[in-house]
Every structure is written in C-alpha cells, then in structure tokens.
Amino acid sequence: MARLNYCELPVADTGRAKAFYGAAFGWEIMDFGPSYAATTSGDTDLGFQADEAEKTASVLPVIAVDDLNAALAAVEKAGGRIAKPIFAFPGGRRFHFFDPDGHELAVVQTD
C-alpha cells in the first residue's frame, strides 16, 4: 500500500534548519552530505535540501511504494507529468511528478 512517508523542505541553510528543528522538537537530524540532512525516526521523516540545483520550489511530499516502476506507469496513465525520471540516491530510488494541479510530489522505493 502506498503511503506518505517523507516530506522534503527546500531550505537556504541546512545547518540552520537542523538547529531550529532540533531545538524546537528535540529531533535528531543526520547529515547525508554537505547540503542535505534528515530526521531518521522511521515515521514520517523530514528532509532538508539546501542544494540550489536539487531543491524544489515548495514542500515535496514523498510517497513510499513497493514497486517503483509500476508506480511510475500508474502515475503516467493517470495523467501525471514526470518532473524527474527514476534516479538512485543513498537508500533507494525515486522519481518526481506533477499532479494535474501542478503540485510536485515524489515516489520512492527504498532498498
């Protein structure tokens, strides 16, 4: 069953975002590179993307699925427009799409 499991925030400064969310909510936040960090609670986690070339214009909801290729085909068949084709990242693979109202979302299959 597909479920929302991640939300990625575009940020200006990963360190500042880590400091704020850590202080405000007591979250432990792990670095995944110089411009990316995320909570790793296993619930609906929150990522912070500061890379100008990679960050989205607004919050990016991420939907977890068991079969990424089947999800891509279903999104396209339903009328979604692919924004980023399937790509690998540490921990899995994902793609981004725009829904009919222009919202960008991502779909992920973890390793």
Secondary structure, 3 states (H helix, E strand, C coil): CCEEEEEEEECCCHHHHHHHHHHHHCCCEEECCCCEEEECCCCCEEEEECCCCCCCCCCEEEEECCCHHHHHHHHHHCCCEEEEEEEEECCEEEEEEECCCCCEEEEEEEC
